[in-house]
C-alpha cells in the first residue's frame, strides 16, 4: 500500500514521489472500483437518499417577480393543507401523507376517475392524468358521488370496482360509438374496448398452457437468492482478496478478447478449408477456442468469479439452467415478464405498458398486430399438439363436444343455435375445427371485451 500523500516533503523530489504515489493509489482504487461496480450500479439505480443539508436554489439568471436570483426555495405543498415546520428527516413521510390524505382536493377524485375510465372506457375527465384548477369533468355530480363512495370503502379499490360493476349502467350493452374529439362523452354504457396487451397475452397463455399458477416463478426466486448471496459474499471479502480478484478479472478479459479473435480466425480458415482432413483439424481447434471463450466469459464477471463454486454447483448434473429459465418465462404471465418488453413480444406489439408511468399502455390498432395474431408463436394455441386446447380437442369424440369446447375456451360461452347449425359441419373434422378456432382467435368478438 502507498503511504499517506501528506507525508511527502514539499521538494522537487517529494512532489515527484507524491505524484507517483498518487498514480499508484489511483490504480489500487481502480481495482476496488472495478470489483464493486456491479453493486454501485444497482444501488445507484434503486436507492433513495435524503440530504437535509442541501437546499434548492433558483438560478442566477432567474427573472420572475415572485423571487430573487439564487434564493433558496423552501419545500411547501402545491395546494390543499399547507405543511409547516416539518423536520428535515421527516419531509418524505410528510409528503407521502399529504399526497394520500382524504383532504387532498385531487387525490380521491383522480383515483375514482381512473377506475371509472378502466371500467367504462372513458374518464369523466379525459385524459385521466391531466388535472388542473380549470379542469371540467363531464359529469361533476357523478364525480362527486364517486368521491363519496371511494371514501366510504376506505380506498379499497377492489370494493370500489365492485360498486361500479354492479351498477345498472355497467350492465347495459357496450356502446360502440366513439365521441368526437373535444365533445362530452354521454355515457350510455361501457365503451367497447379492446383487450389490453397484457390481457391478450395472458389469454393466449392460458389457452396454450392451461391455468398458470400466480405464485412467483421458481426461476426468478432462484436468480434473486443467488444474486443476494453473491453480493453478501462480495461485501464480506477482504481487501487483499478483492485486489487479487480484480487481477484475475483483468486477465480473464484479455483471455476472452484473445479467444474470440482466435475463434473468428479459425472460423474464416474453416470456410476456406480445401479438404476434410483440414476441416477436421480446424474444427477441433475451434472447439478448444470456444471452450476458452466460455471459461473466460465466466471469469471476467467479478461476482461469477468470486462465487464460481456456487455457479458450478448450480450447473452440475448436466441440467441446462438457461433452458429452465426459458421454460419459466414461457409459463409467466405478462406481469411477471421483465420490463421493458422485448420488441418482438406480443405484449410490446399490442402497446403494452412500459411500467414507468401509470396507464402508459395503449390500444392503438396497427397492421403488424394483425400479422402477429396470425404468425406469432404465442398465438399458435391450436396448431401445436403441446397446447392444452389442442390436446383437449384431440380427446373429444363428437362434433358437439368439440364445438362446445372451442366456444367455451375462446368466447366463454356456448354457441347459439344459429352458430351450432352453421359450424356443426366444421366440428366433424379435426382440421376444420382447428381452422375455426384460429379464425375465432383473430375475431373482434375475442379481441374486444364484450
Secondary structure as UniProt FT lines:
FT   HELIX           5..7
FT   HELIX           12..46
FT   TURN            52..53
FT   STRAND          56..57
FT   TURN            60..61
FT   TURN            65..66
FT   TURN            69..70
FT   STRAND          72..73
FT   HELIX           88..90
FT   HELIX           91..99
FT   TURN            102..103
FT   TURN            105..106
FT   HELIX           107..120
FT   TURN            128..129
FT   TURN            133..134
FT   HELIX           140..152
FT   TURN            153..155
FT   HELIX           157..165
FT   HELIX           168..171
FT   TURN            181..182
FT   STRAND          193..194
FT   HELIX           197..209
FT   HELIX           218..235
FT   HELIX           239..272
FT   HELIX           276..299
FT   HELIX           302..306
FT   HELIX           308..314
FT   HELIX           316..318
FT   HELIX           321..330
FT   HELIX           334..336
FT   TURN            343..344
FT   HELIX           346..349
FT   TURN            350..351
FT   TURN            358..359
FT   HELIX           367..375
FT   HELIX           377..379
FT   TURN            385..386
FT   HELIX           388..395
FT   HELIX           399..411
FT   HELIX           417..427
FT   HELIX           430..441
FT   HELIX           444..447
FT   STRAND          448..449
//
